[in-house]
């Protein structure tokens, strides 16, 4: 039986595609942030939400700890975690909160904070999401806890919950 070159090419292509498929099945679909812990955050510069000043990494060096929270008024899980952010502002003495408003309308963001309370010591705006991507944010809400050396202590993907709130209080004592 004679095998033609086109048949060999088609067979090789099928084996290649199946091989790529099976390699992809072995990859974990879970977003892993463990490699971020211990790294320092990159330099950044953002306008404050209401435009009066610039916020950059140097401002965060003044705090013993900073929780950087990425949020938006249109984000339902952001509403769910908001009570924990308000609690952190009241109960965490060595912690400042930087809220980075993500791809949101300024008017809606200010209304959200008026309606639910403003837990943030600093409030920045990332209207196109480029700075958030540099922080490794791929969805909101997300939060990053850093120290005054700008080292990432912990990253929280999704809305903060009671356990994470208590952990942040414990770390920042």
N, C-alpha and C positions, 0 to 999 in steps of 0.2 A: 504494500500500500504506500502510495506516494503522498507526502504531506506538502502542500504548497506554502509558499512564503506568506501569502495573505492570511491563511489559517493560523500559522505560527504567530503572526503579529496580533491577531484577534485574541488568541488564547493567552498570550503574554499580557495583553491589555486587561483581560478579565482577571487574571491572577493578580496583577498589580492593583486593580481597583478593590478586589476582595481583601488583599493584604492591608491596604490603607484603611478599609472599613474595620477590620479586626483590631488594628492598632488603635484606632479611635475609640473602640469599645472599652479598652483598658484604661483610658484616661478618666480621672475623676471629674465629675461635672460640678463639684463643689468649689466655690471661690475660696481659696486659702489665703489668709492674711498673715499667717505665722511668719513669713519671710519679711514682713514689714516691721515687726516688733524689734526694737533695738536700733533700727536705722534712724537717721535724722531726717526731718522734713526738708524739702527743697526750698530755696528762696522763692518768695511770692510777693506780689503786691496787688491789692484790691482796693477799690473805692468803698468807703462806708456806704451803707444802704441809702442814707440820706445825703451823701455827697460832701459832707463837711471835712473829711479827713481821709488819709490813706492808711491802710492796715497792711503791715508786713510782718515777717518773721521776727524782726527786732523787737516789736511790741510784745511778742509772746515770751521773750527771754526775761522780761520783768516779772513774770508770774512763776510761782513755785510749780504749779500745774495749770495746764489749759486743756479744756475739752473743746475741740473743734467739731461743731455740729453742722452738717449739710442738710438743709431743709427747704421746703417751699409751702406756700399757702394752699396750693392745689393738691398736696400730698396727704392722703388720708392717714397713712401710718405715722406721719409727722404729728398729726393731731393726737394720736394715741400716746406717743412718747412725751408730749409736751409737759405733762404734769411732772414727769421725772426731771426734766430740765429746770422747771420752776423750783422743784425740791432741792436740786443741786445748788442753785443760786442761794437758797436760804440756808442750807445745812452743811455745805462744804466750804470751810474757812480758807483753805489754801488753794482753791480752784477758781479760775476765771473761765467764763464761757465765751467762745467766739462762735457766733452764728454766721454761717455763710449761706445766704439766700441763693438758691440754685434755679436758674432759668425761670424767674418769676417776675411778675409785674410789681413794681415798687408800691403802688397803691394797694394792691391786694396783700402784699407782705405786711405793710404797716397796719392794715385793718386786722389781719390775723393776730398780730402782736397786741393790738389794742383790745381785741375781743378775748384773747386767751391769756394775756400777760406776757411781759417781755423778760425772759430769763437771762438775756445775754448782756455781758459786760461790754462786748464789742460786737458790732453788726456790720458785716460786709456783704457785697453783692457780686455774684458771678453770673452775669446775664447770659453768657453764651456757654458756660460750663467748662471752659478750657483749663482754668486753674484747678477745678475739682478733679478733672482727669489726672492732673499731675499729682494729686494726693492719692490716687488709686481708687477714686470713687467711681462706681459704675451704676449706682442707683441710689435713691434717697428713701428714707433717711439713713445716713451713716455718720458715725462719730469717731474721732481719733483723740485719744488721751496722750498728751505729751508732757514732758518735764521742762524745766527752764534751760536745759541744754538742747532742747528741740528734739529729743529722742522720743520715738514712738514707744509708749508703754503698752498700749492696747488699742485695737481697732474693733469697733462694733458695727457689724453689717446688719441693717434693719433697725426697727425702732428699739430704743432702750426699754428694758423691762425692769421689774422690781429687783431681781437678782443682780443685774448689771449696775443698777443705781446703787445698791448696797455695796457692791464691789468697788465702785468709784469712790464712794464715801470712805471706805476702809483704806484704799490706796493713798488718798490725798490727805489723810489725817496728819 
